[in-house]
Amino acid sequence: MSRISVFSAPFLLGFDSFEERVDRLAKSADGYPPYNIERTVDADGTEHFLVSIAVAGFAAGELEVMAEDNQIVVRGKQKDDPNRQYLHRGIAARQFQRSFLLADGMVVKDATLGHGMLVVAIERPKTPKTARRIDIRSV
């Protein structure tokens, strides 16, 4: 049985890869780690986004931020130290992968880690709207 989606409409050309990314994001949405997304707009119309992810207990070497295929993928991988003996363990050494889909034209500026928060800065520069006439050729 074939699956019908909103992206299969005949007037949406070239959105098949976008649909695959949305499916990938839906599968990775387990709620861990929690995050915030803030948006600000400059006077010139440039948008700035800050994605803040709560990664307490992770060192910079245990985190990876990748900008790939119009998305940001944040991965965290902690190694369990076998030499530590816990009387109570309420904080697990847990791996995660969190993805954020980016629109065309968005630029990942940098990522900083401080006070248990990983902050990824993203910018969408203001782009002028363009229209052009397409000449019709006879064959």
Salt bridges, closest charged atoms under 4 A:
GLU19 OE2 - ARG3 NH2 2.73
ASP23 OD2 - ARG3 NH2 3.25
ASP30 OD2 - ARG94 NH2 3.60
ASP42 OD2 - HIS48 NE2 2.81
GLU47 OE2 - ARG39 NE 2.67
GLU47 OE1 - ARG124 NE 2.66
GLU64 OE1 - ARG75 NH1 3.22
ASP69 OD2 - ARG21 NE 3.86
ASP69 OD2 - ARG24 NH2 3.79
ASP80 OD1 - ARG89 NH1 3.06
GLU123 OE1 - HIS48 ND1 3.46
GLU123 OE2 - LYS109 NZ 3.92
